[in-house]
Amino acid sequence: MLGFGEQRKVDELEGKLRVVLSGSDYHAVRRAIDELNEGTMHLAELMMDAAVGSALRGKNMAETGVEEGPAAPHPIGKAEFS
């Protein structure tokens, strides 16, 4: 899934989080969590693509249970010109 460089970066970010977790600096922990979250974004995208692809493989639109796209919570009003 991930390239070697990406995997290494995620491992480094995880290690950094583990180190700061042993301390008491909330802000350092929050930064490390945010950095790990950002660093794993591509992995999450790959996993989501794989899951959706697997769930929909071999199905046509009628078999997905999706009738139409999402409905707007309210209709868009027509513009009024004077």
Backbone hydrogen bonds, N-H to C=O, Kabsch-Sander energy under -0.5 kcal/mol:
donor,donor_aa,acceptor,acceptor_aa,energy
7,Q,3,G,-2.6
8,R,4,F,-2.4
9,K,5,G,-2.1
10,V,6,E,-2.4
11,D,7,Q,-2.4
12,E,8,R,-2.3
13,L,9,K,-2.5
14,E,10,V,-2.5
15,G,11,D,-2.4
16,K,12,E,-2.4
17,L,13,L,-2.1
18,R,14,E,-2.4
19,V,15,G,-2.0
20,V,16,K,-2.3
21,L,17,L,-2.0
22,S,18,R,-0.7
22,S,19,V,-1.0
23,G,20,V,-1.2
26,Y,24,S,-1.1
29,V,25,D,-2.0
30,R,26,Y,-2.7
31,R,27,H,-2.4
32,A,28,A,-2.3
33,I,29,V,-2.5
34,D,30,R,-2.5
35,E,31,R,-2.6
36,L,32,A,-2.3
37,N,33,I,-2.7
38,E,34,D,-2.5
39,G,35,E,-2.5
40,T,36,L,-1.4
41,M,38,E,-1.1
44,A,40,T,-2.4
45,E,41,M,-2.2
46,L,42,H,-2.3
47,M,43,L,-2.5
48,M,44,A,-2.4
49,D,45,E,-2.6
50,A,46,L,-2.2
51,A,47,M,-2.3
52,V,48,M,-2.8
53,G,49,D,-2.6
54,S,50,A,-2.3
55,A,51,A,-2.4
56,L,52,V,-2.1
57,R,53,G,-1.1
59,K,56,L,-2.3
63,E,60,N,-1.1
64,T,60,N,-0.7
64,T,61,M,-1.0
65,G,61,M,-0.5
66,V,61,M,-0.6
67,E,65,G,-0.7
77,G,75,P,-0.6
81,F,79,A,-0.5
